[in-house]
Amino acid sequence: MNQQKVVYVLDDDGDARISLASVVQSLGYPAVEFESAESFLEQFDPGLRGCVVADVRMGGISGVDLVHRLQDKDLNLPVVVVTGYADVRLAVRAMQAGATTFLEKVGRPGEIAEAIQQAMEQEETRFHLISERDGYRSRIESLSTDERDVLLRVLEGKPNKVIKKELDIGLRTAELRRANVMRKMGARSLAELVRMTLVAGVSPSEEMQASSSSNSDSIVS
């Protein structure tokens, strides 16, 4: 079942909030209003989906700071910033920080509606990418330490004979661990395995360096 998406309207101007909320509701989305970014961050449920429409200049946390904070929390909430003419530079900063777009407050309702629809489409794309990434990360976490050692070497293009030598294990053991990696990851080919790890954000070179450092520390201790 698809989760209902919500549009969070943030503006310290009550009339502006009501106007924005009416545009949101005309699109068929629930509008949840907040007079400040602080109150939004305090009450927001990370499990909910949707987007944010926020005034770029509010008392306290600005629209620019809000974009940064949502990114720091790794929240999948596209932000549309709304600005007055004098705040265009601030709105540009918000976009550089990751906001979807910005609109001037004198803009037409149709432009705001279009921006919200685009933000929702972006959220849908991000949601599926994040779900896919988290799924692959969970599969990687299910691997044993020995299987991860093999995975990293497979990603570097090393054949079983080289893996056997580097890990000081038997060839049959190397083959078995490689087979276990493919099975647990649900990969039907090496290309698919590589794609899964890339989506999950695994960097073989960085992981190998971390593994080497950990082994060196354990030897020293």
Secondary structure, DSSP 8 states (H G I E B T S, - for coil): ----EEEEEE-S-HHHHHHHHHHHHHTT--EEEESSHHHHHHH--TT-EEEEEEESS-SSS-HHHHHHHHHHTT----EEEEE-GGGHHHHHHHHHHT-SEEEETTS-HHHHHHHHHHHHHHHHHHHHHHHHHHHHHHHHHTS-HHHHHHHHHHHTT--HHHHHHHHT--HHHHHHHHHHHHHHHT-SSHHHHHHHHHHHT--HHHHHHHHHHHHHHHHH-
